[in-house]
Amino acid sequence: MKPTMYSRVEIYLQQRRALGYRLHTEGRMLLNFARYADRSGHRGPLTRALALRWAALPRTASRLYWARRLEVVRVFAQHQAAVEPATAIPPRHVFGPAHRRQTPHLYGARQVHQLLVRSTRLRGRLRPLSYRTLLGLLACTGLRISEALTLEVGDADLAQGHILVRDSKYHHRRWVPLHPTALAALRHYDRKR
């Protein structure tokens, strides 16, 4: 009996994860693809037509989403072709590029001020001050949100007036100087906390 697409994908995921790849989103997508293939009655190796039909679902999704789905199946197909030579590797860029940087939204001074004011209306004792401090820190330092959210108390040197970002982009460390107004806000937050 020929293996199902689901069993092929499970083996692939086990092997890749054993090599250290996490494949959280990609794994879910591939298992979804495998269920689709098996439910549609597909038997045998992966075909271009099958991959393209699945990638173009749902019909209401964006071409970027379809391209990402196709890319995930393509990587799986490349692996499968080594194990099962009859596997067809779907073409690249049928739906356009699979990755595109989102256009960043730059907040103006007025919008930042509105966010700071609105953060004070949040419920809780420390929550309004926490959000106000976080938003102010993002606005005046240029930190990435992921960097700001992983800061720990020991990362702020309030005496010297800087913050240590431990795991920056590409896993670098860097010191970020603080403006005196940001330093005052952090000291206030530290006292309240």
Kinemage of the C-alpha trace (Angstrom):
@kinemage 1
@onewidth
@group {chain A} dominant
@subgroup {mainchain}
@vectorlist {calphas} color= white
{ca met a 1} P 0.000 0.000 0.000
{ca lys a 2} L 1.340 3.424 -0.951
{ca pro a 3} L 1.960 5.889 1.884
{ca thr a 4} L -0.510 8.722 2.377
{ca met a 5} L 0.574 12.334 1.968
{ca tyr a 6} L -0.047 12.762 5.695
{ca ser a 7} L 2.439 10.025 6.574
{ca arg a 8} L 4.987 11.528 4.157
{ca val a 9} L 4.630 14.930 5.797
{ca glu a 10} L 4.867 13.452 9.304
{ca ile a 11} L 8.147 11.703 8.409
{ca tyr a 12} L 9.489 14.888 6.832
{ca leu a 13} L 8.611 16.967 9.911
{ca gln a 14} L 10.168 14.425 12.277
{ca gln a 15} L 13.392 14.434 10.299
{ca arg a 16} L 13.616 18.224 10.018
{ca arg a 17} L 12.777 18.737 13.695
{ca ala a 18} L 15.409 16.184 14.668
{ca leu a 19} L 17.874 18.472 12.877
{ca gly a 20} L 16.773 21.400 15.053
{ca tyr a 21} L 14.183 23.126 12.862
{ca arg a 22} L 11.092 24.193 14.767
{ca leu a 23} L 8.665 24.392 11.838
{ca his a 24} L 5.684 25.591 13.883
{ca thr a 25} L 3.771 27.487 11.210
{ca glu a 26} L 5.260 25.531 8.324
{ca gly a 27} L 4.427 22.260 10.069
{ca arg a 28} L 0.779 23.246 10.526
{ca met a 29} L 0.607 24.337 6.885
{ca leu a 30} L 2.120 21.079 5.632
{ca leu a 31} L -0.202 18.951 7.747
{ca asn a 32} L -3.094 20.989 6.358
{ca phe a 33} L -1.770 20.317 2.845
{ca ala a 34} L -1.471 16.591 3.587
{ca arg a 35} L -5.038 16.385 4.891
{ca tyr a 36} L -6.236 18.237 1.791
{ca ala a 37} L -4.332 15.847 -0.502
{ca asp a 38} L -5.629 12.734 1.257
{ca arg a 39} L -9.234 14.005 1.453
{ca ser a 40} L -9.200 14.851 -2.252
{ca gly a 41} L -8.289 11.237 -2.993
{ca his a 42} L -4.770 11.990 -4.225
{ca arg a 43} L -2.512 8.934 -4.293
{ca gly a 44} L 1.127 8.751 -5.185
{ca pro a 45} L 3.834 11.399 -5.210
{ca leu a 46} L 3.210 15.107 -4.955
{ca thr a 47} L 2.219 16.791 -8.227
{ca arg a 48} L 2.464 20.404 -9.348
{ca ala a 49} L -1.288 20.577 -9.899
{ca leu a 50} L -2.026 19.355 -6.365
{ca ala a 51} L 0.418 21.846 -4.809
{ca leu a 52} L -0.976 24.759 -6.848
{ca arg a 53} L -4.610 23.869 -6.087
{ca trp a 54} L -3.908 23.757 -2.350
{ca ala a 55} L -1.712 26.855 -2.325
{ca ala a 56} L -4.464 28.928 -3.978
{ca leu a 57} L -6.829 28.345 -1.039
{ca pro a 58} L -8.782 30.033 0.319
{ca arg a 59} L -9.908 31.897 -2.800
{ca thr a 60} L -10.388 35.103 -0.795
{ca ala a 61} L -6.785 35.179 0.503
{ca ser a 62} L -4.066 37.443 -0.842
{ca arg a 63} L -1.556 36.390 -3.473
{ca leu a 64} L 1.148 36.895 -0.842
{ca tyr a 65} L -0.546 34.287 1.363
{ca trp a 66} L -0.838 31.882 -1.576
{ca ala a 67} L 2.832 32.434 -2.436
{ca arg a 68} L 3.843 31.640 1.143
{ca arg a 69} L 1.806 28.424 1.104
{ca leu a 70} L 3.362 27.409 -2.195
{ca glu a 71} L 6.833 28.108 -0.838
{ca val a 72} L 6.232 25.803 2.142
{ca val a 73} L 5.035 22.971 -0.120
{ca arg a 74} L 7.975 23.600 -2.481
{ca val a 75} L 10.531 23.011 0.284
{ca phe a 76} L 8.735 19.802 1.215
{ca ala a 77} L 8.648 18.737 -2.464
{ca gln a 78} L 12.395 19.302 -2.834
{ca his a 79} L 12.987 16.990 0.111
{ca gln a 80} L 10.522 14.426 -1.195
{ca ala a 81} L 12.130 14.413 -4.652
{ca ala a 82} L 15.271 12.953 -3.072
{ca val a 83} L 13.231 10.172 -1.450
{ca glu a 84} L 10.595 9.742 -4.131
{ca pro a 85} L 11.997 10.744 -7.578
{ca ala a 86} L 8.549 11.001 -9.199
{ca thr a 87} L 7.765 13.990 -6.961
{ca ala a 88} L 7.160 17.172 -8.957
{ca ile a 89} L 8.551 20.394 -7.547
{ca pro a 90} L 6.069 23.236 -8.033
{ca pro a 91} L 7.391 26.339 -9.823
{ca arg a 92} L 8.481 29.398 -7.862
{ca his a 93} L 6.751 32.765 -7.944
{ca val a 94} L 3.532 31.585 -9.583
{ca phe a 95} L 1.707 33.913 -7.187
{ca gly a 96} L 4.556 36.411 -6.862
{ca pro a 97} L 7.101 36.683 -4.058
{ca ala a 98} L 6.414 34.807 -0.827
{ca his a 99} L 7.902 37.515 1.369
{ca arg a 100} L 7.369 41.215 1.280
{ca arg a 101} L 8.148 43.791 3.870
{ca gln a 102} L 5.093 45.521 5.170
{ca thr a 103} L 5.126 49.265 4.711
{ca pro a 104} L 5.908 50.634 8.166
{ca his a 105} L 3.526 53.029 9.801
{ca leu a 106} L 5.353 56.003 11.224
{ca tyr a 107} L 3.539 57.703 14.067
{ca gly a 108} L 3.638 61.467 14.137
{ca ala a 109} L 4.190 63.443 17.341
{ca arg a 110} L 0.449 64.038 17.686
{ca gln a 111} L -0.372 60.327 17.327
{ca val a 112} L 2.301 59.376 19.884
{ca his a 113} L 0.852 61.945 22.281
{ca gln a 114} L -2.666 60.510 21.747
{ca leu a 115} L -1.392 56.981 22.465
{ca leu a 116} L 0.302 58.163 25.657
{ca val a 117} L -2.856 59.943 26.826
{ca arg a 118} L -5.063 56.958 26.023
{ca ser a 119} L -2.735 54.571 27.813
{ca thr a 120} L -3.515 56.378 31.075
{ca arg a 121} L -7.170 55.335 30.694
{ca leu a 122} L -6.381 51.619 30.928
{ca arg a 123} L -7.649 49.707 33.954
{ca gly a 124} L -5.413 48.514 36.751
{ca arg a 125} L -2.891 50.040 39.137
{ca leu a 126} L 0.320 49.482 37.193
{ca arg a 127} L -1.005 48.719 33.713
{ca pro a 128} L -1.595 52.348 32.593
{ca leu a 129} L 1.886 53.392 33.721
{ca ser a 130} L 3.462 50.270 32.175
{ca tyr a 131} L 1.935 50.985 28.766
{ca arg a 132} L 2.725 54.689 28.949
{ca thr a 133} L 6.349 53.883 29.825
{ca leu a 134} L 6.611 51.257 27.076
{ca leu a 135} L 5.138 53.546 24.410
{ca gly a 136} L 7.332 56.441 25.516
{ca leu a 137} L 10.416 54.226 25.461
{ca leu a 138} L 9.605 53.025 21.943
{ca ala a 139} L 9.014 56.573 20.754
{ca cys a 140} L 12.201 58.086 22.110
{ca thr a 141} L 14.736 55.262 21.710
{ca gly a 142} L 13.873 53.562 18.430
{ca leu a 143} L 13.813 50.147 20.096
{ca arg a 144} L 12.006 47.360 18.292
{ca ile a 145} L 8.918 46.157 20.122
{ca ser a 146} L 10.502 42.721 20.634
{ca glu a 147} L 13.555 44.374 22.229
{ca ala a 148} L 11.450 46.520 24.544
{ca leu a 149} L 9.266 43.611 25.653
{ca thr a 150} L 12.263 41.469 26.626
{ca leu a 151} L 13.951 44.149 28.736
{ca glu a 152} L 14.556 43.203 32.342
{ca val a 153} L 15.014 45.466 35.348
{ca gly a 154} L 18.787 44.915 35.327
{ca asp a 155} L 19.025 46.047 31.698
{ca ala a 156} L 18.301 49.659 32.629
{ca asp a 157} L 21.236 51.553 34.098
{ca leu a 158} L 19.426 54.590 35.431
{ca ala a 159} L 22.600 56.000 36.996
{ca gln a 160} L 24.457 56.051 33.650
{ca gly a 161} L 21.348 56.793 31.589
{ca his a 162} L 21.276 53.903 29.152
{ca ile a 163} L 19.615 50.555 28.455
{ca leu a 164} L 21.295 47.316 27.479
{ca val a 165} L 19.484 45.520 24.663
{ca arg a 166} L 20.689 41.936 25.046
{ca asp a 167} L 19.209 40.175 22.050
{ca ser a 168} L 19.016 42.687 19.239
{ca lys a 169} L 18.701 41.909 15.547
{ca tyr a 170} L 21.179 39.205 14.527
{ca his a 171} L 21.634 38.435 18.269
{ca his a 172} L 23.841 41.451 18.935
{ca arg a 173} L 24.017 43.451 22.152
{ca arg a 174} L 23.940 47.208 22.209
{ca trp a 175} L 23.707 50.087 24.626
{ca val a 176} L 20.933 52.593 23.951
{ca pro a 177} L 21.371 56.057 25.492
{ca leu a 178} L 18.329 57.603 27.134
{ca his a 179} L 17.130 61.161 26.744
{ca pro a 180} L 16.796 62.925 30.131
{ca thr a 181} L 12.984 62.938 29.802
{ca ala a 182} L 12.970 59.172 29.183
{ca leu a 183} L 15.306 58.676 32.127
{ca ala a 184} L 12.938 60.614 34.382
{ca ala a 185} L 9.971 58.530 33.166
{ca leu a 186} L 11.856 55.269 33.793
{ca arg a 187} L 12.859 56.392 37.295
{ca his a 188} L 9.212 57.249 38.017
{ca tyr a 189} L 8.121 53.838 36.714
{ca asp a 190} L 10.823 52.123 38.776
{ca arg a 191} L 9.623 53.848 41.968
{ca lys a 192} L 5.961 52.961 41.316
{ca arg a 193} L 6.810 49.384 40.424
